[in-house]
């Protein structure tokens, strides 16, 4: 799963998303570019609903990668 953050995401909002992923028992890798931050989520996301994650401040879009 990929979590693409908004261009103007605050450090606080990014930390909140990271903590949410940790609380859901996921690991992630952060990639920070000039305009976007992307979190590559590691774990079984087949049964995971992205609705709450997509509603967090700073989240632009969430992509689930099919198995």
NORPESUL-V652519 format. One record per residue. N is the residue number from 1. PSI is psi in whole degrees, 0 to 359 (999 if undefined). OMEGA is omega as a letter, one per 30 degrees, with the letter a starting at -180 (NA if undefined). Layout:
# NORPESUL-V652519
n=<N;N>
psi=<PSI;PSI>
omega=<OMEGA;OMEGA>
This chain:
# NORPESUL-V652519
n=<1;2;3;4;5;6;7;8;9;10;11;12;13;14;15;16;17;18;19;20;21;22;23;24;25;26;27;28;29;30;31;32;33;34;35;36;37;38;39;40;41;42;43;44;45;46;47;48;49;50;51;52;53;54;55;56;57;58;59;60;61;62;63;64;65;66;67>
psi=<143;133;114;123;157;157;322;28;138;160;323;315;319;318;323;319;316;317;322;315;319;316;333;11;33;155;166;161;134;134;117;119;190;327;341;154;133;135;119;112;135;127;174;107;8;319;0;127;131;359;308;320;317;337;355;145;137;347;127;307;152;130;122;135;122;148;999>
omega=<l;l;l;a;l;a;a;a;l;l;l;l;l;l;l;l;l;l;l;l;l;l;l;l;l;l;a;l;a;l;a;l;a;a;a;l;a;l;l;a;a;l;a;a;a;a;a;l;a;a;a;l;l;a;a;l;l;l;l;a;l;l;l;a;a;a;NA>
